[in-house]
Amino acid sequence: MGTFQIEGGQQLSGEIQPQGAKNEALQILCAVLLTSDEVVINNIPDILDVNKLIQLLENLGVKIKKLGKGSYSFKSDDLNLDYLSSEQFKKDGSGLRGSIMIVGPLLARFGKGFIPKPGGDKIGRRRLDTHFEGFIKLGAKFRYNKEERFYGVEAPNGLKGDFMLLEEASVTGTANIVMAAVLAEGTTTIYNAACEPYLQQLCTMLNSMGAKISGVGSNLLTIEGVESLKGCEHRILPDMVEIGSWIGMAAMTKSEITIKNVRWDMLGIIPTTFRKLGITIERREDDIFIPAHTNGYEVQSFIDGSIMNISDAPWPGFTPDLLSILLVVATQARGSVLIHQKMFESRLFFVDKLIDMGAKIILCDPHRATVIGHDFQSQLKATTMTSPDIRAGISLLIAALSAKGTSTIHNIEQIDRGYENIDERLKAIGAIIERVA
């Protein structure tokens, strides 16, 4: 189990380039299975979860070539489908939640798809019903081996388009169904579809491969099935969750930071939400400039004067992946805020670590926490922590960077799952952080 040691209280300065979006990469990589032609993908982040999926694809028989930093070519013209029934596949798939999205492409192209119950963050229940109910609507037959915790879908006679109203606007569920539907016979209509930028990117890529998807960016997608798809070249967006992480880090450490090439048009209400905490965010062409908040930052109130309440919601609402960052940033704000995590029931349980560091947080229930900011009158204290998941891990790291003294964070593999080479990138802007084996 790896460890970070962080000497907090350092003011940072400089430019930082966000990595490619993790959540988009996991979808896009699975989509290469839909064609036997070559697919080139650029700006792939070098992180554990993505690298695990690339290895899984290679084990499945995808021909993979590294073309340069973050650039790979993929060719799925001679797959080893026997791998799907192997013990190695059960091990590979169960360690990565994103592996669920190989099922849709395999079902569409080969009439069958299998996956062990996937892993991922321990942030509460994350049902897979949306995925498989969508496949069933397209004509697939579902089976689940309870003893081996193994899912399967089969459609030996092919898939047929249908209308479906999703029970929840699941991002990965929508992506999986879309990838199955592009090769189905007839027209598929998906209502209450997720419309996150990652999903928009997937649909744009599939259309460039010859798919016929309309309604991209809305919650109503119409897909006219085609017989086959061709190759393409695609570039992954900068990671908006990492961008939000750097905004929070700059504010907490009173640092002047420029975040480069952020694709402002794809950030939605993220800048606006951070401004609710009083953080100054300047747009400079396609960069974000965060000035040093030497006088701190003040939480806004609602128009009627009531306490600010920030909650997550499906896009275009505020992404749940950044709520933990906002919570940490609020610990040094001037004023109070209620953080309401609606979508997952266990993501706020890391706040006990922040309370140990001196933060004033009232955990109301598994979904809500009230934060009373210190206004930098009382600095967080260094401590020893263990990262429970990716987003809590980066939040604890930001807290450690702002704290007085030397903090230790264990289980940093969780952070490495979502953030590329983070210690070296932070060192480049003045952080004192060491990776200890």
URTA-V240498 format. One record per residue. RES is the residue in one letter. SS is DSSP state (H for helix, E for strand, - for the rest). PSI is psi in radians with two decimals (* if undefined). Layout:
BEGIN
res:RES ss:SS psi:PSI
res:RES ss:SS psi:PSI
END
This chain:
BEGIN
res:M ss:- psi:2.08
res:G ss:- psi:2.84
res:T ss:E psi:2.49
res:F ss:E psi:2.41
res:Q ss:E psi:2.19
res:I ss:E psi:2.20
res:E ss:E psi:1.88
res:G ss:- psi:3.09
res:G ss:- psi:0.18
res:Q ss:- psi:2.36
res:Q ss:- psi:2.25
res:L ss:- psi:2.86
res:S ss:E psi:2.46
res:G ss:E psi:-2.80
res:E ss:E psi:2.58
res:I ss:E psi:2.38
res:Q ss:E psi:2.10
res:P ss:- psi:2.56
res:Q ss:- psi:3.03
res:G ss:E psi:2.65
res:A ss:- psi:2.11
res:K ss:H psi:-0.87
res:N ss:H psi:-0.56
res:E ss:H psi:-0.75
res:A ss:H psi:-0.72
res:L ss:H psi:-0.64
res:Q ss:H psi:-0.85
res:I ss:H psi:-0.70
res:L ss:H psi:-0.65
res:C ss:H psi:-0.54
res:A ss:H psi:-0.31
res:V ss:H psi:-0.30
res:L ss:H psi:-0.17
res:L ss:H psi:-0.16
res:T ss:- psi:2.67
res:S ss:- psi:-0.11
res:D ss:- psi:2.91
res:E ss:E psi:2.38
res:V ss:E psi:2.25
res:V ss:E psi:2.24
res:I ss:E psi:2.29
res:N ss:E psi:2.75
res:N ss:- psi:0.63
res:I ss:- psi:2.20
res:P ss:- psi:2.48
res:D ss:- psi:1.36
res:I ss:- psi:2.83
res:L ss:H psi:-0.85
res:D ss:H psi:-0.74
res:V ss:H psi:-0.73
res:N ss:H psi:-0.60
res:K ss:H psi:-0.71
res:L ss:H psi:-0.69
res:I ss:H psi:-0.72
res:Q ss:H psi:-0.68
res:L ss:H psi:-0.75
res:L ss:H psi:-0.69
res:E ss:H psi:-0.72
res:N ss:H psi:-0.49
res:L ss:- psi:-0.20
res:G ss:- psi:0.07
res:V ss:- psi:2.30
res:K ss:E psi:2.10
res:I ss:E psi:2.30
res:K ss:E psi:2.31
res:K ss:E psi:2.12
res:L ss:E psi:-0.33
res:G ss:E psi:-3.07
res:K ss:- psi:2.04
res:G ss:- psi:0.06
res:S ss:E psi:2.25
res:Y ss:E psi:2.68
res:S ss:E psi:2.54
res:F ss:E psi:2.38
res:K ss:E psi:2.03
res:S ss:- psi:0.99
res:D ss:- psi:-0.11
res:D ss:- psi:1.22
res:L ss:- psi:2.60
res:N ss:- psi:1.52
res:L ss:H psi:-0.29
res:D ss:H psi:-0.44
res:Y ss:H psi:-0.54
res:L ss:H psi:-0.34
res:S ss:H psi:0.21
res:S ss:- psi:2.77
res:E ss:H psi:-0.57
res:Q ss:H psi:-0.70
res:F ss:H psi:-0.70
res:K ss:H psi:-0.68
res:K ss:H psi:-0.80
res:D ss:H psi:-0.79
res:G ss:H psi:-0.61
res:S ss:H psi:-0.30
res:G ss:- psi:0.07
res:L ss:- psi:2.02
res:R ss:H psi:-0.61
res:G ss:H psi:-0.26
res:S ss:H psi:-0.31
res:I ss:H psi:-0.47
res:M ss:H psi:0.06
res:I ss:H psi:-0.28
res:V ss:H psi:-0.80
res:G ss:H psi:-0.90
res:P ss:H psi:-0.73
res:L ss:H psi:-0.72
res:L ss:H psi:-0.75
res:A ss:H psi:-0.72
res:R ss:H psi:-0.59
res:F ss:H psi:-0.06
res:G ss:- psi:0.14
res:K ss:E psi:2.62
res:G ss:E psi:2.47
res:F ss:E psi:2.67
res:I ss:E psi:2.37
res:P ss:E psi:2.78
res:K ss:- psi:2.05
res:P ss:- psi:2.80
res:G ss:- psi:-2.55
res:G ss:- psi:-2.84
res:D ss:- psi:2.56
res:K ss:- psi:1.37
res:I ss:- psi:0.46
res:G ss:- psi:-3.08
res:R ss:- psi:2.35
res:R ss:- psi:1.53
res:R ss:- psi:2.67
res:L ss:- psi:0.13
res:D ss:H psi:-0.73
res:T ss:H psi:-0.75
res:H ss:H psi:-0.98
res:F ss:H psi:-0.54
res:E ss:H psi:-0.64
res:G ss:H psi:-0.76
res:F ss:H psi:-0.70
res:I ss:H psi:-0.70
res:K ss:H psi:-0.50
res:L ss:- psi:-0.02
res:G ss:- psi:0.09
res:A ss:- psi:2.70
res:K ss:E psi:2.36
res:F ss:E psi:2.49
res:R ss:E psi:2.63
res:Y ss:E psi:2.11
res:N ss:E psi:1.80
res:K ss:- psi:-0.67
res:E ss:- psi:-0.75
res:E ss:- psi:-0.03
res:R ss:- psi:0.96
res:F ss:E psi:2.21
res:Y ss:E psi:2.59
res:G ss:E psi:2.58
res:V ss:E psi:2.52
res:E ss:E psi:2.49
res:A ss:- psi:1.29
res:P ss:- psi:-0.42
res:N ss:- psi:0.22
res:G ss:- psi:2.97
res:L ss:- psi:2.63
res:K ss:E psi:2.37
res:G ss:- psi:2.67
res:D ss:- psi:2.96
res:F ss:E psi:2.40
res:M ss:E psi:2.46
res:L ss:E psi:1.92
res:L ss:- psi:2.44
res:E ss:- psi:-0.61
res:E ss:- psi:2.65
res:A ss:- psi:1.10
res:S ss:- psi:2.25
res:V ss:H psi:-0.92
res:T ss:H psi:-0.58
res:G ss:H psi:-0.80
res:T ss:H psi:-0.79
res:A ss:H psi:-0.78
res:N ss:H psi:-0.76
res:I ss:H psi:-0.73
res:V ss:H psi:-0.78
res:M ss:H psi:-0.54
res:A ss:H psi:-0.68
res:A ss:H psi:-0.43
res:V ss:- psi:-0.43
res:L ss:- psi:0.16
res:A ss:- psi:2.73
res:E ss:E psi:2.27
res:G ss:- psi:-2.82
res:T ss:E psi:2.33
res:T ss:E psi:2.31
res:T ss:E psi:2.18
res:I ss:E psi:1.97
res:Y ss:E psi:2.59
res:N ss:- psi:0.59
res:A ss:- psi:2.57
res:A ss:- psi:2.60
res:C ss:- psi:0.42
res:E ss:- psi:2.69
res:P ss:H psi:-0.60
res:Y ss:H psi:-0.73
res:L ss:H psi:-0.66
res:Q ss:H psi:-0.73
res:Q ss:H psi:-0.75
res:L ss:H psi:-0.82
res:C ss:H psi:-0.69
res:T ss:H psi:-0.74
res:M ss:H psi:-0.81
res:L ss:H psi:-0.68
res:N ss:H psi:-0.63
res:S ss:H psi:-0.33
res:M ss:- psi:-0.06
res:G ss:- psi:0.01
res:A ss:- psi:2.87
res:K ss:E psi:1.51
res:I ss:E psi:2.21
res:S ss:E psi:2.81
res:G ss:- psi:0.25
res:V ss:- psi:2.27
res:G ss:- psi:-0.14
res:S ss:- psi:3.11
res:N ss:- psi:0.28
res:L ss:E psi:1.82
res:L ss:E psi:2.38
res:T ss:E psi:2.21
res:I ss:E psi:2.04
res:E ss:E psi:2.06
res:G ss:- psi:2.53
res:V ss:- psi:2.88
res:E ss:- psi:-0.60
res:S ss:- psi:2.86
res:L ss:- psi:2.70
res:K ss:- psi:3.11
res:G ss:- psi:3.01
res:C ss:E psi:3.09
res:E ss:E psi:2.38
res:H ss:E psi:2.53
res:R ss:E psi:2.25
res:I ss:- psi:2.49
res:L ss:- psi:2.75
res:P ss:E psi:2.60
res:D ss:- psi:1.96
res:M ss:H psi:-0.45
res:V ss:H psi:-0.68
res:E ss:H psi:-0.68
res:I ss:H psi:-0.80
res:G ss:H psi:-0.61
res:S ss:H psi:-0.73
res:W ss:H psi:-0.58
res:I ss:H psi:-0.85
res:G ss:H psi:-0.71
res:M ss:H psi:-0.76
res:A ss:H psi:-0.77
res:A ss:H psi:-0.80
res:M ss:H psi:-0.52
res:T ss:- psi:0.13
res:K ss:- psi:0.80
res:S ss:- psi:2.62
res:E ss:E psi:1.93
res:I ss:E psi:2.44
res:T ss:E psi:2.16
res:I ss:E psi:2.07
res:K ss:E psi:2.52
res:N ss:- psi:1.14
res:V ss:- psi:-0.14
res:R ss:- psi:1.16
res:W ss:H psi:-0.66
res:D ss:H psi:-0.22
res:M ss:H psi:0.13
res:L ss:- psi:-0.22
res:G ss:- psi:-2.32
res:I ss:- psi:0.22
res:I ss:H psi:-0.91
res:P ss:H psi:-0.74
res:T ss:H psi:-0.69
res:T ss:H psi:-0.72
res:F ss:H psi:-0.59
res:R ss:H psi:-0.45
res:K ss:- psi:-0.42
res:L ss:- psi:0.04
res:G ss:- psi:0.17
res:I ss:- psi:2.29
res:T ss:- psi:2.14
res:I ss:- psi:2.07
res:E ss:E psi:2.38
res:R ss:E psi:2.15
res:R ss:E psi:1.65
res:E ss:- psi:-2.01
res:D ss:- psi:0.32
res:D ss:E psi:2.78
res:I ss:E psi:2.24
res:F ss:E psi:2.19
res:I ss:E psi:1.95
res:P ss:- psi:2.83
res:A ss:- psi:2.14
res:H ss:- psi:1.20
res:T ss:- psi:-0.46
res:N ss:- psi:0.27
res:G ss:- psi:-2.87
res:Y ss:- psi:2.53
res:E ss:E psi:2.28
res:V ss:- psi:2.33
res:Q ss:- psi:2.86
res:S ss:- psi:2.83
res:F ss:- psi:2.91
res:I ss:- psi:-0.63
res:D ss:- psi:0.10
res:G ss:- psi:-0.01
res:S ss:- psi:2.83
res:I ss:- psi:2.45
res:M ss:E psi:2.35
res:N ss:E psi:2.08
res:I ss:E psi:2.20
res:S ss:E psi:2.86
res:D ss:- psi:2.83
res:A ss:- psi:2.76
res:P ss:- psi:2.64
res:W ss:- psi:2.38
res:P ss:- psi:0.33
res:G ss:- psi:-3.11
res:F ss:- psi:2.26
res:T ss:- psi:2.35
res:P ss:H psi:-0.38
res:D ss:H psi:-0.26
res:L ss:H psi:-0.04
res:L ss:H psi:-0.67
res:S ss:H psi:-0.59
res:I ss:H psi:-0.82
res:L ss:H psi:-0.70
res:L ss:H psi:-0.80
res:V ss:H psi:-0.78
res:V ss:H psi:-0.63
res:A ss:H psi:-0.38
res:T ss:- psi:-0.36
res:Q ss:- psi:0.20
res:A ss:- psi:2.94
res:R ss:E psi:1.88
res:G ss:- psi:-3.05
res:S ss:E psi:2.75
res:V ss:E psi:2.53
res:L ss:E psi:2.10
res:I ss:E psi:2.14
res:H ss:E psi:1.82
res:Q ss:- psi:1.68
res:K ss:- psi:-0.52
res:M ss:- psi:-0.38
res:F ss:- psi:2.47
res:E ss:- psi:-0.08
res:S ss:- psi:0.15
res:R ss:- psi:-0.22
res:L ss:- psi:0.00
res:F ss:- psi:-0.15
res:F ss:- psi:-0.12
res:V ss:H psi:-0.34
res:D ss:H psi:-0.55
res:K ss:H psi:-0.69
res:L ss:H psi:-0.65
res:I ss:H psi:-0.69
res:D ss:H psi:-0.52
res:M ss:- psi:-0.05
res:G ss:- psi:0.07
res:A ss:- psi:2.59
res:K ss:E psi:1.70
res:I ss:E psi:2.31
res:I ss:E psi:1.97
res:L ss:E psi:1.79
res:C ss:E psi:-0.72
res:D ss:E psi:-3.12
res:P ss:- psi:-0.24
res:H ss:- psi:-0.28
res:R ss:E psi:2.43
res:A ss:E psi:2.34
res:T ss:E psi:2.24
res:V ss:E psi:2.18
res:I ss:E psi:1.93
res:G ss:- psi:2.60
res:H ss:- psi:-0.29
res:D ss:- psi:0.60
res:F ss:- psi:0.21
res:Q ss:- psi:-0.41
res:S ss:- psi:2.01
res:Q ss:- psi:2.51
res:L ss:- psi:2.60
res:K ss:E psi:2.48
res:A ss:- psi:2.62
res:T ss:- psi:3.14
res:T ss:E psi:2.28
res:M ss:E psi:2.90
res:T ss:E psi:2.27
res:S ss:- psi:2.09
res:P ss:- psi:-0.51
res:D ss:- psi:3.12
res:I ss:H psi:-0.95
res:R ss:H psi:-0.68
res:A ss:H psi:-0.64
res:G ss:H psi:-0.81
res:I ss:H psi:-0.56
res:S ss:H psi:-0.75
res:L ss:H psi:-0.60
res:L ss:H psi:-0.73
res:I ss:H psi:-0.73
res:A ss:H psi:-0.74
res:A ss:H psi:-0.65
res:L ss:H psi:-0.48
res:S ss:H psi:-0.22
res:A ss:- psi:2.82
res:K ss:E psi:2.15
res:G ss:- psi:-2.95
res:T ss:E psi:2.10
res:S ss:E psi:2.68
res:T ss:E psi:2.27
res:I ss:E psi:2.08
res:H ss:E psi:2.96
res:N ss:- psi:0.75
res:I ss:- psi:-0.10
res:E ss:H psi:-0.53
res:Q ss:H psi:-0.72
res:I ss:H psi:-0.72
res:D ss:H psi:-0.40
res:R ss:- psi:-0.50
res:G ss:- psi:-0.16
res:Y ss:- psi:2.13
res:E ss:- psi:2.12
res:N ss:- psi:0.80
res:I ss:H psi:-0.63
res:D ss:H psi:-0.75
res:E ss:H psi:-0.63
res:R ss:H psi:-0.64
res:L ss:H psi:-0.65
res:K ss:H psi:-0.61
res:A ss:- psi:-0.35
res:I ss:- psi:0.25
res:G ss:- psi:0.05
res:A ss:- psi:2.59
res:I ss:E psi:1.74
res:I ss:E psi:2.36
res:E ss:E psi:2.43
res:R ss:E psi:2.14
res:V ss:E psi:2.21
res:A ss:- psi:*
END
